[in-house]
Protein backbone atom coordinates (compact mmCIF):
# COMPACT_ATOMS: atom_id res chain seq x y z
CA UNK A 1 0.00 0.00 0.00
CA UNK A 2 2.98 2.31 0.54
CA UNK A 3 4.06 2.41 -3.13
CA UNK A 4 0.72 3.75 -4.48
CA UNK A 5 0.74 6.45 -1.79
CA UNK A 6 4.28 7.48 -2.72
CA UNK A 7 3.60 7.48 -6.46
CA UNK A 8 0.32 9.41 -6.25
CA UNK A 9 1.70 11.87 -3.69
CA UNK A 10 4.77 12.64 -5.80
CA UNK A 11 2.72 13.04 -8.98
CA UNK A 12 0.21 15.33 -7.26
CA UNK A 13 2.96 17.33 -5.53
CA UNK A 14 4.76 17.83 -8.84
CA UNK A 15 1.63 18.88 -10.72
CA UNK A 16 0.41 21.26 -8.04
CA UNK A 17 3.84 22.82 -7.52
CA UNK A 18 3.84 23.56 -11.24
CA UNK A 19 0.30 24.99 -11.02
CA UNK A 20 0.98 27.07 -7.90
CA UNK A 21 4.02 28.86 -9.33
CA UNK A 22 2.24 30.84 -12.11
CA UNK A 23 -0.60 31.71 -9.72
CA UNK A 24 1.78 33.06 -7.10
CA UNK A 25 3.96 34.95 -9.57
CA UNK A 26 0.98 36.44 -11.44
CA UNK A 27 1.93 35.15 -14.88
CA UNK A 28 -0.22 36.69 -17.61
CA UNK A 29 -1.52 33.42 -19.04
CA UNK A 30 -2.64 32.22 -15.59
CA UNK A 31 -4.27 35.60 -14.86
CA UNK A 32 -6.23 35.29 -18.11
CA UNK A 33 -7.31 31.71 -17.36
CA UNK A 34 -8.43 32.60 -13.86
CA UNK A 35 -10.24 35.73 -15.06
CA UNK A 36 -12.11 33.55 -17.57
CA UNK A 37 -13.32 31.49 -14.60
CA UNK A 38 -14.33 34.61 -12.68
CA UNK A 39 -11.53 34.31 -10.11
CA UNK A 40 -10.00 37.56 -8.87
CA UNK A 41 -6.22 38.08 -8.70
CA UNK A 42 -6.39 38.02 -4.91
CA UNK A 43 -8.24 34.71 -4.84
CA UNK A 44 -5.81 33.35 -7.42
CA UNK A 45 -2.93 34.00 -5.01
CA UNK A 46 -4.88 32.34 -2.19
CA UNK A 47 -5.44 29.29 -4.40
CA UNK A 48 -1.74 29.23 -5.28
CA UNK A 49 -0.82 29.33 -1.59
CA UNK A 50 -3.27 26.52 -0.81
CA UNK A 51 -1.75 24.45 -3.62
CA UNK A 52 1.72 25.09 -2.27
CA UNK A 53 0.57 24.08 1.22
CA UNK A 54 -0.89 20.90 -0.26
CA UNK A 55 2.45 20.12 -1.93
CA UNK A 56 4.21 20.43 1.43
CA UNK A 57 1.49 18.37 3.13
CA UNK A 58 1.64 15.60 0.53
CA UNK A 59 5.41 15.28 0.84
CA UNK A 60 5.40 15.57 4.63
CA UNK A 61 2.53 13.06 4.61
CA UNK A 62 4.93 10.41 3.37
CA UNK A 63 6.47 10.59 6.85
CA UNK A 64 3.40 11.49 8.91
CA UNK A 65 0.06 10.27 7.53
CA UNK A 66 -2.21 12.93 9.10
CA UNK A 67 -0.45 15.63 7.04
CA UNK A 68 -0.95 13.62 3.87
CA UNK A 69 -4.60 13.01 4.67
CA UNK A 70 -5.23 16.70 5.36
CA UNK A 71 -3.43 17.79 2.19
CA UNK A 72 -5.26 15.21 0.07
CA UNK A 73 -8.66 16.19 1.47
CA UNK A 74 -7.89 19.87 0.88
CA UNK A 75 -6.88 19.18 -2.73
CA UNK A 76 -9.99 17.07 -3.27
CA UNK A 77 -12.19 19.93 -2.08
CA UNK A 78 -10.26 22.44 -4.15
CA UNK A 79 -10.65 20.31 -7.27
CA UNK A 80 -14.39 20.02 -6.66
CA UNK A 81 -14.45 23.81 -6.63
CA UNK A 82 -12.38 23.93 -9.81
CA UNK A 83 -14.82 21.63 -11.61
CA UNK A 84 -17.71 23.85 -10.52
CA UNK A 85 -15.95 27.00 -11.75
CA UNK A 86 -15.17 25.38 -15.11
CA UNK A 87 -18.77 24.25 -15.55
CA UNK A 88 -20.06 27.70 -14.55
CA UNK A 89 -17.79 29.23 -17.18
CA UNK A 90 -19.33 26.81 -19.70
CA UNK A 91 -15.98 25.19 -20.45
CA UNK A 92 -16.14 21.89 -22.34
CA UNK A 93 -16.50 18.78 -20.21
CA UNK A 94 -13.00 17.74 -21.30
CA UNK A 95 -11.60 20.86 -19.59
CA UNK A 96 -13.57 20.24 -16.39
CA UNK A 97 -12.49 16.59 -16.42
CA UNK A 98 -8.86 17.39 -15.62
CA UNK A 99 -9.49 18.82 -12.13
CA UNK A 100 -11.96 15.97 -11.58
CA UNK A 101 -9.22 13.42 -12.29
CA UNK A 102 -6.78 15.18 -9.97
CA UNK A 103 -9.50 15.39 -7.32
CA UNK A 104 -10.08 11.65 -7.57
CA UNK A 105 -6.34 11.03 -7.31
CA UNK A 106 -6.16 13.22 -4.20
CA UNK A 107 -9.14 11.40 -2.69
CA UNK A 108 -7.39 8.11 -3.41
CA UNK A 109 -4.31 9.32 -1.51
CA UNK A 110 -6.46 10.17 1.51
CA UNK A 111 -8.22 6.80 1.41
CA UNK A 112 -4.94 4.91 1.00
CA UNK A 113 -3.43 6.74 3.98
CA UNK A 114 -6.47 5.86 6.11
CA UNK A 115 -6.42 2.21 5.01
CA UNK A 116 -2.72 1.99 5.78
CA UNK A 117 -3.46 3.13 9.29
C-alpha positions in Angstrom: 0.0 0.0 0.0 3.0 2.3 0.5 4.1 2.4 -3.1 0.7 3.7 -4.5 0.7 6.4 -1.8 4.3 7.5 -2.7 3.6 7.5 -6.5 0.3 9.4 -6.3 1.7 11.9 -3.7 4.8 12.6 -5.8 2.7 13.0 -9.0 0.2 15.3 -7.3 3.0 17.3 -5.5 4.8 17.8 -8.8 1.6 18.9 -10.7 0.4 21.3 -8.0 3.8 22.8 -7.5 3.8 23.6 -11.2 0.3 25.0 -11.0 1.0 27.1 -7.9 4.0 28.9 -9.3 2.2 30.8 -12.1 -0.6 31.7 -9.7 1.8 33.1 -7.1 4.0 34.9 -9.6 1.0 36.4 -11.4 1.9 35.2 -14.9 -0.2 36.7 -17.6 -1.5 33.4 -19.0 -2.6 32.2 -15.6 -4.3 35.6 -14.9 -6.2 35.3 -18.1 -7.3 31.7 -17.4 -8.4 32.6 -13.9 -10.2 35.7 -15.1 -12.1 33.6 -17.6 -13.3 31.5 -14.6 -14.3 34.6 -12.7 -11.5 34.3 -10.1 -10.0 37.6 -8.9 -6.2 38.1 -8.7 -6.4 38.0 -4.9 -8.2 34.7 -4.8 -5.8 33.4 -7.4 -2.9 34.0 -5.0 -4.9 32.3 -2.2 -5.4 29.3 -4.4 -1.7 29.2 -5.3 -0.8 29.3 -1.6 -3.3 26.5 -0.8 -1.8 24.5 -3.6 1.7 25.1 -2.3 0.6 24.1 1.2 -0.9 20.9 -0.3 2.4 20.1 -1.9 4.2 20.4 1.4 1.5 18.4 3.1 1.6 15.6 0.5 5.4 15.3 0.8 5.4 15.6 4.6 2.5 13.1 4.6 4.9 10.4 3.4 6.5 10.6 6.8 3.4 11.5 8.9 0.1 10.3 7.5 -2.2 12.9 9.1 -0.4 15.6 7.0 -0.9 13.6 3.9 -4.6 13.0 4.7 -5.2 16.7 5.4 -3.4 17.8 2.2 -5.3 15.2 0.1 -8.7 16.2 1.5 -7.9 19.9 0.9 -6.9 19.2 -2.7 -10.0 17.1 -3.3 -12.2 19.9 -2.1 -10.3 22.4 -4.1 -10.7 20.3 -7.3 -14.4 20.0 -6.7 -14.5 23.8 -6.6 -12.4 23.9 -9.8 -14.8 21.6 -11.6 -17.7 23.9 -10.5 -16.0 27.0 -11.8 -15.2 25.4 -15.1 -18.8 24.2 -15.6 -20.1 27.7 -14.5 -17.8 29.2 -17.2 -19.3 26.8 -19.7 -16.0 25.2 -20.5 -16.1 21.9 -22.3 -16.5 18.8 -20.2 -13.0 17.7 -21.3 -11.6 20.9 -19.6 -13.6 20.2 -16.4 -12.5 16.6 -16.4 -8.9 17.4 -15.6 -9.5 18.8 -12.1 -12.0 16.0 -11.6 -9.2 13.4 -12.3 -6.8 15.2 -10.0 -9.5 15.4 -7.3 -10.1 11.7 -7.6 -6.3 11.0 -7.3 -6.2 13.2 -4.2 -9.1 11.4 -2.7 -7.4 8.1 -3.4 -4.3 9.3 -1.5 -6.5 10.2 1.5 -8.2 6.8 1.4 -4.9 4.9 1.0 -3.4 6.7 4.0 -6.5 5.9 6.1 -6.4 2.2 5.0 -2.7 2.0 5.8 -3.5 3.1 9.3 
